[in-house]
Amino acid sequence: MATMHSYTKYENRVVPGLRQNLNKSESPEDVRNFFAHAARELLDSVMEGVTQIGYEDIALLPGSDPPYVLSDRLTGLEAFKSVWNSSDLAQVLARIAEPAVRRYKYLQKNLERTEAKIRM
């Protein structure tokens, strides 16, 4: 059986900052940006400088499963594939995406209400 690596310690480092930023977010776009920043920070820690992780390499996709998407560039890297297939990284990213998706949906709903009130 292959050895599985756990990256929850990196998750625990980024979650407080993400939570704080999500609480400050004012629009769904803010939520997307804060998630991308936290996920990039997490992936940078996991990859330990083996590759550059850009903001375009991960995006929040509320309503999909998993609630994020990784770029083809990133998923095509052998170093990343190795880490991805031998760890809990997919679950860690899903867990940090959960509060971002909830906040996104909340702000999206309230954005629609606000726009409806403005039109009246």
Secondary structure, 3 states (H helix, E strand, C coil): CCCCECCHHHHHHHHHHHHHHHHHCCCHHHHHHHHHHHHHHHHHHHHCCCCCCCHHHEEECCCCCCCEEECHHHHCCHHHHHHHHCECHHHHHHHHHHHHHHHHHHHHHHHHHHHHHHHC
